[in-house]
Structure formats: C-alpha cells, structure tokens
Amino acid sequence: MSVIRRAIQVGFELKVFFTRNVFAPANPLLRGVLSGDKAERRHRVLVVVDESLAQSRPELGAEIEGYFPAASGNLDLVCPPLVIEGGERTKNSYFHVSEIHSHVDRYHVDRHSYLIAVGGGALLDMAGLAAATAHRGLRHVRVPTTTLSQADSGVGVKNGINAFGKKNFIGTFAPPFAVVNDFGMLDSLSDRDKRAGYAEAVKVALIRDRDFFEAIEADAARLAAFEPPAMERLIRRCAELHLDHIAGSGDPFEFGSARPLDFGHWAAHKLEQLSEYKIRHGEAVAVGIALDLVYARNMGFLDAASVERALQLLERLGFELCANELLHLDSQQGLIVLNGLEEFREHLGGQLAITLLKAIGKGFEVHEMCLPKIIDAIYELEERQSRRAKIHRAFG
C-alpha cells in the first residue's frame, strides 16, 4: 500500500461590524465592506429580505434600492430585494434555497458577486445554504435583524435547513464574507423577539465568562425593559465570545463530537420540533438551560446556590422555564423530549457529548446522562412554573 499526504490549510477572516441604519445613503460601512480595496471592479449584488421584516418596515425595500446607486458606481443591485418568508418555516423545505438559486442564475450572480441576506437567524441559515451551494460558494453577507441572530446564530459559520423532522439536517459550514449588525433593525421587533436572544447570551456566559454573567445580572432590569444600550452591550459581548470560540477552539467546523456552545440545546431542539416551532429558539434554549442546570445540581456537579442564581436571572429576563412540550408522552408513556439526546448525538456522530456546568463560567463535558435524574429535573421545573403561576394569579 502507498499513500500521498498533504496538509491543506485554508484561512478565513470572520468580520462582524456594528452600526445603525446600514442602508442609509450617508452610511459608508456596507459600501466599504463590499468594495474593499478593489473599487475599480464591478460587483453584482442580490439582496434577500425576511418577509416579516419587510412587513414591519415597509420602507426598507425602497431604502435598499436607493442605497446602491447612491453608494458606489461599482455595486450593481441586480433586482429589487427578494422577499422570502422568515422563521422556521423557511427552513422546512428546499423550496426557498432553489428560489434563490434561480435568481442567482437569472441575474448572472457569480463568485465575485454578493448575496446579502437581511433577516432573522432562520432566513440567514437558509440563505447561507443557498450562497454556499451556488457556484460552490458566493460571497455571503449577513445582516442579522433579531437579537438572537445578532448575538449568536448570525455570527457563526453554519448554514442549513431542516429535513426528516430534524433541525439543520441539511447544511454546510461556510463562513460569511462579513456580518453587519445593525442595531436599528431591532427597533421594530416585538418584545418576545427582542427577549429571545438573551437566552444565548446567558448560555455562553454560564459556560465561558463569569464576568459576563454578572454583567447580565447587573443589566437585567434594563434588559427586561429592552433599553437599547443594555441590549447592545449584551449583543456585542455575546457575539465576541462566539467568535472567540469559532476562531480559537481548534474545531470550527465540528469534525469532533463536541458542541460546547450548545449548552441546553439537546432539549431545546426537540422542544422546537414538538411545538411545531411555535416555541422560539431562544425560548426553547432557556428551558433547555434550566433543565441542564437542575440536572447538574441533581448529579452533584453544580452547587444549588449557583443553579438558583442562574434560574432567577432567566426569570428576571422574562423567560418561562418549563413548556408543555417538555411533558409530552409517547405511546409507551415515555417523555418524548428524551429522544432529543440520541438525535443530538446522531447529528455529529460518535459518542454523546453534552456540556454541563461545574461553576458559573466553567463548563465541562459528559458523555452519558442519567435519565431518571433528567426526569426528576423536568418535573421540578414543572412544579416551579406552577408555583410562579399561582403567585402571579394571586398578586397580579
């Protein structure tokens, strides 16, 4: 037997910019990102916009169409922004990926062109898959427009859609050309959608940065009131911690079996599916975090005071820590959410790898979970939620 081996190294620079009113003609940021140091070259630009964003900001389409002629002579918007439904529905079939591919073909969008996706995390996931697979990779620019996508999913390297009843079954790892977080996009969000991203910030603080956790605690009342400066502080630090992990973990494309930033996610993904995605991702993550916190305490990994502190922070931010779907039973009277453990393992292959806490700011990995202890934790969260509901009804 003989073999030829060569090491192939590919470098990526992942850039996340922060601004307000990115499509204002006077804002030079996007022009500079797209033109770079080759201002003499013309670039085609295809823009995809989240339907719910377009409905809440009816002026956005005209802003985008007006930006490119005013911004630079070397950026050509190939057609009016393509409006596509957002939310998890956009990821539940290949239809919208094909829709973007057809526009790429029709308007001759090549590998030196840009696909700009403006929307929430689900739209960015779907559009990112389209960008990564057209011509084997277009230059993809993300403009996340929700707290969740600006703090977490929009600054990552994953793209994908759902299939076979499983979240993100079809997808790629393809770093975006750039990410532009426009804080002004958050103004039109509902309170529910503003809150959803907080769960990912609490998650990464719990497993990586005690100081950040304490900063969220200090800002909790301001975050619950959706004060922009507090939200912007949370988004910046959360995005930075996610980028630090991607750049410094040694496994940005998840060739191993571990997913250390997915604390609380084994249950969260299953809860989303069981609710037919009526539960927002951030809401499901809050429940998943709470479940793994109580489980870690039940296993003797984490002290009770730290668990209560983290649970109270989630509640102060406005999250519920139990969902009806957590208690759904199958025909054998087993809790369906527990199937999420095997699905979580299967998604990466290899052995099960679950991140838990041994202290606030210090995560660690386990390779097996005690099902009776998980069940105890589930029913404890149900009881906690019931007590809170009774207090709320009694005192308004």
C-alpha positions in Angstrom: 0.0 0.0 0.0 1.2 3.5 -0.7 -0.3 6.9 0.1 0.3 10.5 -0.7 -0.5 13.0 2.1 -0.5 16.8 2.0 -1.8 19.2 4.7 -4.3 21.7 3.3 -4.7 24.9 5.3 -7.4 27.4 4.4 -7.5 30.7 6.3 -10.7 32.6 6.9 -11.2 36.1 8.4 -14.6 36.4 10.0 -15.6 40.1 10.4 -18.5 41.4 12.4 -19.4 45.1 12.1 -21.7 47.1 14.3 -23.6 50.1 13.1 -27.0 51.8 12.8 -29.0 52.4 9.7 -26.8 50.4 7.4 -28.8 51.2 4.3 -28.8 55.0 4.9 -27.0 56.6 1.9 -24.7 58.5 4.2 -23.5 55.3 6.0 -20.3 54.2 4.2 -19.9 50.9 6.1 -21.6 48.5 3.6 -20.0 50.2 0.6 -16.6 49.7 2.2 -17.3 46.1 3.1 -18.4 45.2 -0.5 -15.9 47.3 -2.4 -12.9 46.6 -0.3 -9.6 47.6 -1.9 -10.8 46.8 -5.4 -13.1 49.8 -6.0 -12.4 49.6 -9.8 -14.1 46.2 -10.0 -17.9 46.0 -10.5 -19.8 43.7 -8.2 -23.3 42.3 -8.6 -25.5 42.3 -5.5 -28.6 40.2 -4.8 -30.4 41.0 -1.6 -32.8 38.7 0.2 -35.1 40.2 2.9 -37.1 38.5 5.6 -40.8 38.8 4.9 -41.8 39.7 8.5 -39.2 42.4 8.5 -40.4 43.8 5.2 -43.9 44.0 6.6 -42.9 45.7 9.8 -40.6 48.1 7.9 -42.4 48.8 4.6 -39.9 51.5 3.6 -36.9 49.0 3.8 -37.2 47.8 0.2 -37.0 51.4 -1.2 -34.1 52.1 1.2 -32.1 49.2 -0.2 -32.9 50.0 -3.8 -31.9 53.6 -3.2 -28.7 52.7 -1.4 -26.7 51.1 -4.2 -26.9 53.8 -6.8 -26.0 56.4 -4.2 -23.3 54.3 -2.5 -20.9 53.5 -5.3 -20.7 53.2 -9.0 -19.2 49.7 -8.8 -22.1 48.0 -6.9 -25.0 46.8 -9.1 -28.2 45.7 -7.4 -29.4 43.1 -9.9 -33.1 43.3 -9.0 -35.4 44.6 -6.2 -34.9 42.8 -2.9 -36.2 39.3 -3.0 -38.7 39.0 -0.1 -38.9 35.4 1.4 -40.8 34.2 4.5 -38.7 34.1 7.6 -39.0 32.0 10.8 -38.6 28.2 10.9 -41.0 27.7 8.0 -38.4 29.0 5.6 -36.1 26.1 6.7 -38.7 23.3 6.4 -38.1 22.6 2.7 -35.6 23.2 -0.1 -38.0 25.4 -2.0 -36.6 28.8 -0.9 -33.0 27.6 -1.5 -34.0 26.8 -5.1 -35.8 30.1 -5.3 -32.5 32.0 -4.5 -30.6 29.7 -6.9 -32.9 30.6 -9.7 -32.3 34.3 -9.1 -28.5 33.7 -9.0 -28.8 32.0 -12.4 -31.2 34.5 -13.9 -29.2 37.6 -12.9 -25.7 36.0 -13.5 -24.6 36.4 -9.9 -21.1 34.9 -9.8 -18.5 34.1 -7.2 -17.2 37.7 -7.1 -20.8 38.9 -6.5 -22.6 39.2 -3.2 -25.7 37.6 -1.7 -26.8 39.8 1.1 -29.4 38.2 3.5 -31.3 40.6 5.8 -33.4 38.9 8.4 -33.6 36.6 11.4 -31.5 33.5 12.1 -33.7 31.1 10.2 -33.6 33.2 7.0 -29.8 33.6 7.3 -29.4 29.8 7.7 -31.4 29.1 4.6 -29.8 31.9 2.5 -26.4 30.9 3.7 -27.0 27.4 2.4 -28.1 28.8 -1.0 -25.0 31.0 -1.1 -22.6 28.2 -0.2 -24.0 25.9 -2.8 -24.5 28.2 -5.8 -21.3 28.2 -7.9 -19.8 26.3 -4.9 -19.8 29.5 -2.9 -20.9 33.1 -3.4 -19.7 35.9 -1.2 -22.4 35.9 1.5 -23.0 39.0 3.7 -25.4 38.6 6.7 -27.4 41.5 8.1 -29.0 39.9 11.2 -32.1 41.7 12.3 -33.0 40.0 15.6 -31.4 39.9 19.0 -30.8 36.2 18.7 -29.2 36.4 15.2 -27.0 39.4 16.1 -25.8 37.8 19.3 -25.5 34.2 18.2 -26.6 32.4 15.0 -25.8 35.2 12.6 -22.2 35.4 13.6 -21.5 31.7 13.2 -20.2 29.6 10.3 -23.2 27.2 10.0 -25.9 27.2 7.3 -28.8 24.8 6.9 -32.4 23.7 6.6 -34.5 21.1 8.4 -35.3 17.7 6.9 -36.8 14.4 8.1 -38.2 16.0 11.2 -34.7 17.0 12.3 -33.3 20.5 12.8 -30.5 21.6 10.4 -30.2 18.1 8.8 -29.1 19.6 5.5 -26.4 22.2 5.7 -22.8 23.4 5.3 -20.0 25.1 7.2 -19.2 28.2 5.2 -18.1 31.4 6.9 -19.8 34.5 5.7 -17.8 37.2 3.9 -19.0 39.6 6.6 -21.7 40.2 9.2 -23.2 43.6 9.7 -25.1 44.0 12.9 -27.5 47.0 12.5 -28.8 47.8 15.9 -31.5 50.0 14.4 -33.1 46.8 12.9 -34.1 45.7 16.5 -36.4 48.7 17.0 -39.3 47.1 15.1 -39.1 43.7 16.9 -41.8 42.5 19.2 -40.8 42.2 22.9 -40.9 38.5 22.5 -38.4 38.6 19.7 -36.2 41.1 21.5 -36.0 38.8 24.5 -35.3 35.6 22.6 -31.6 36.4 22.1 -31.0 36.9 25.7 -31.0 33.1 26.3 -28.0 32.6 24.1 -26.1 35.3 26.0 -26.9 33.7 29.3 -25.8 30.4 27.9 -22.4 31.5 26.7 -21.8 33.5 29.9 -22.6 30.4 32.0 -20.2 28.2 30.2 -17.4 30.7 29.4 -17.4 34.0 31.2 -18.5 34.7 34.8 -17.9 38.4 34.4 -20.3 38.5 31.5 -22.9 36.6 33.6 -22.6 39.2 36.3 -22.9 42.0 33.8 -26.1 40.5 32.5 -27.3 40.3 36.1 -26.5 43.9 36.7 -28.3 44.9 33.5 -31.3 42.5 34.0 -33.9 45.2 34.7 -32.7 47.3 31.8 -32.7 44.3 29.5 -36.2 43.3 30.6 -37.3 46.8 29.7 -35.4 46.5 26.3 -33.3 49.5 26.8 -31.1 49.8 23.7 -27.7 50.5 25.4 -28.1 47.4 27.6 -29.2 45.3 24.6 -26.2 46.5 22.6 -23.8 45.6 25.3 -25.2 42.1 25.6 -25.1 41.6 21.8 -21.5 42.8 21.4 -20.1 40.6 24.1 -22.1 37.6 23.2 -21.0 37.9 19.6 -17.4 38.3 20.6 -17.5 35.2 22.8 -19.0 33.2 19.9 -16.3 34.4 17.5 -13.6 33.7 20.1 -14.8 30.1 20.2 -15.0 29.7 16.4 -11.5 31.1 15.9 -9.8 29.5 18.9 -11.5 26.2 19.6 -9.5 24.3 17.1 -12.7 22.7 15.6 -14.7 25.4 13.9 -16.4 23.0 11.5 -17.2 20.4 14.2 -15.2 17.5 13.0 -15.2 16.1 16.5 -18.2 15.0 18.6 -18.4 18.0 21.0 -20.5 21.1 20.6 -19.5 23.1 23.7 -21.6 26.2 22.8 -24.7 24.1 22.6 -25.3 24.0 26.4 -29.0 23.4 26.9 -29.6 22.7 23.2 -30.2 18.9 23.2 -33.6 19.5 24.8 -34.2 22.9 23.1 -34.0 21.4 19.6 -36.5 18.7 20.5 -38.9 21.2 22.1 -38.9 23.4 19.0 -39.8 20.3 16.9 -42.5 19.1 19.3 -44.1 22.6 19.3 -44.0 22.7 15.5 -41.7 25.6 16.0 -44.3 27.7 17.8 -41.7 28.0 20.6 -39.0 30.4 19.6 -35.4 29.1 19.6 -34.3 31.4 22.4 -37.3 30.4 24.5 -36.5 26.7 24.0 -32.9 27.3 24.9 -34.0 29.0 28.1 -35.9 25.9 29.1 -33.0 23.6 28.0 -30.6 25.6 30.1 -32.9 25.4 33.1 -33.2 21.7 32.6 -29.5 21.1 32.4 -28.8 23.4 35.4 -31.2 21.4 37.6 -29.8 18.1 36.3 -26.2 19.2 37.0 -27.2 20.1 40.6 -29.1 16.7 40.9 -25.9 14.9 39.8 -23.7 16.8 42.3 -21.8 18.7 39.6 -23.1 22.2 40.5 -24.0 23.8 43.8 -27.6 24.7 44.5 -27.0 28.4 45.0 -25.4 28.8 41.5 -28.3 27.0 40.0 -30.9 29.2 41.7 -29.0 32.3 40.7 -29.0 31.3 37.1 -32.7 30.3 37.1 -33.7 33.6 38.7 -31.7 35.5 36.1 -33.6 33.8 33.3 -36.9 34.5 35.0 -36.0 38.2 35.6 -35.3 38.5 31.8 -38.8 37.2 31.2 -38.4 33.6 30.3 -40.5 30.7 31.4 -38.5 27.7 32.5 -41.0 25.0 31.5 -43.0 24.3 28.4 -45.9 21.9 27.9 -43.9 20.1 25.3 -41.4 19.1 27.9 -44.1 16.8 29.3 -45.4 15.2 26.1 -45.6 11.4 26.3 -45.3 8.8 23.5 -47.4 5.7 23.2 -45.3 3.9 25.8 -45.8 6.8 28.3 -42.2 7.9 27.9 -41.2 11.5 27.7 -40.7 12.3 24.1 -38.1 15.1 24.8 -35.7 12.4 25.9 -35.3 11.3 22.3 -33.5 14.6 21.8 -30.4 13.1 23.4 -29.9 10.4 20.7 -30.8 12.9 18.0 -28.2 15.3 19.4 -25.6 12.5 19.4 -26.5 11.4 15.9 -26.3 14.8 14.4 -22.5 14.8 14.9 -21.9 11.1 15.2 -19.5 9.5 17.6 -20.2 9.5 21.3 -22.8 11.6 23.1 -21.2 14.9 24.2 -23.2 17.2 26.5 -21.9 20.4 28.0 -22.8 20.9 31.7 -21.6 23.3 34.4 -19.4 22.8 37.4 -19.4 26.6 38.3 -20.8 29.7 36.7 -18.4 30.5 33.9 -17.0 26.9 33.8 -18.5 24.3 31.5 -17.4 20.7 31.1 -18.4 17.8 29.0 -20.1 14.5 29.9 -20.7 11.5 27.6 -23.7 9.9 29.3 -26.8 11.3 31.0 -28.8 9.7 33.8 -32.4 9.5 32.5 -34.1 9.3 36.0 -32.2 12.4 37.1 -33.3 14.2 33.9 -36.9 13.2 34.5 -36.7 14.5 38.1 -35.4 17.8 36.8 -38.3 18.1 34.3 -40.9 17.6 37.0 -39.1 20.0 39.3 -39.3 22.7 36.6 -43.0 21.9 36.1 -43.6 22.5 39.8 -41.6 25.6 39.8 -43.5 27.0 36.9 -46.8 26.1 38.6 -45.8 27.9 41.8 -44.9 31.0 39.9 -48.2 31.0 38.0 -50.1 30.7 41.3 -48.2 33.7 42.8 -48.8 35.7 39.6 -52.5 35.0 39.7 -52.7 35.9 43.4 -50.8 39.1 43.2 -51.4 40.1 39.5 
